[in-house]
Amino acid sequence: MIKQLTKHGNSMAMVIEKPILELIGADADTPFEITTDGQALILTPLKNPEGSAAFGAALEKVNTRYAKALKKLAE
């Protein structure tokens, strides 16, 4: 599929058709992570951003609480 960018205010936008959004399980409220490999844009829908934040917080708590033990295990 080949798409063109469209002017959106001072920016550019690309319209993604509903069947494509349904295929990847996304909708208008789905946040996307945008990355690049230097030549292409990669759009990845975030399935559960709240869960990711909670996981990050839990991981930080574990790392803080068990820092000494984790360092010993790493040796």
C-alpha positions as CSV (number, residue, x, y, z in Angstrom):
1,M,0.0,0.0,0.0
2,I,1.3,3.4,-0.9
3,K,0.1,6.5,1.0
4,Q,0.7,10.2,0.7
5,L,1.2,12.6,3.6
6,T,-1.4,15.3,3.9
7,K,-1.0,18.8,5.3
8,H,-2.4,19.2,8.9
9,G,-1.9,22.7,10.2
10,N,1.9,23.3,10.2
11,S,2.5,19.5,10.3
12,M,2.0,16.5,8.0
13,A,-0.3,13.6,8.7
14,M,-1.0,10.1,7.3
15,V,-4.5,8.7,7.4
16,I,-4.7,5.1,8.4
17,E,-7.9,3.4,7.2
18,K,-10.2,1.6,9.7
19,P,-9.5,-2.0,8.3
20,I,-5.8,-1.5,8.9
21,L,-6.4,-0.2,12.5
22,E,-8.8,-3.2,13.1
23,L,-6.1,-5.6,11.9
24,I,-3.6,-4.4,14.5
25,G,-6.2,-3.9,17.2
26,A,-6.0,-0.1,17.4
27,D,-8.5,2.7,17.3
28,A,-8.6,6.5,17.6
29,D,-7.7,6.3,21.3
30,T,-4.7,3.9,20.9
31,P,-1.4,5.5,21.7
32,F,1.5,4.6,19.3
33,E,5.2,4.5,19.8
34,I,7.0,6.0,16.8
35,T,10.6,4.8,16.1
36,T,12.8,4.9,13.2
37,D,15.7,2.7,11.8
38,G,17.1,5.8,10.0
39,Q,15.2,5.0,6.8
40,A,11.7,4.1,7.8
41,L,9.1,5.0,10.4
42,I,7.8,2.2,12.6
43,L,4.5,2.7,14.3
44,T,3.8,0.3,17.2
45,P,0.4,0.4,19.0
46,L,0.7,0.4,22.7
47,K,-1.7,-2.2,24.0
48,N,-1.7,-1.3,27.7
49,P,0.3,1.8,28.5
50,E,-1.0,1.8,32.1
51,G,0.3,-1.7,32.5
52,S,3.7,-0.8,31.2
53,A,3.9,2.1,33.6
54,A,2.9,-0.1,36.5
55,F,5.5,-2.7,35.5
56,G,8.2,-0.1,35.3
57,A,7.3,1.2,38.8
58,A,7.3,-2.3,40.2
59,L,10.7,-3.1,38.6
60,E,12.2,0.1,40.0
61,K,10.8,-0.9,43.5
62,V,12.3,-4.4,43.3
63,N,15.7,-3.0,42.0
64,T,15.8,-0.5,44.9
65,R,14.8,-3.0,47.6
66,Y,17.1,-5.8,46.4
67,A,20.0,-3.9,44.9
68,K,22.6,-5.5,47.1
69,A,21.3,-9.1,46.5
70,L,21.0,-8.5,42.8
71,K,24.6,-7.2,42.6
72,K,25.9,-10.3,44.5
73,L,24.0,-12.5,42.1
74,A,25.5,-10.8,39.1
75,E,29.0,-11.5,40.3
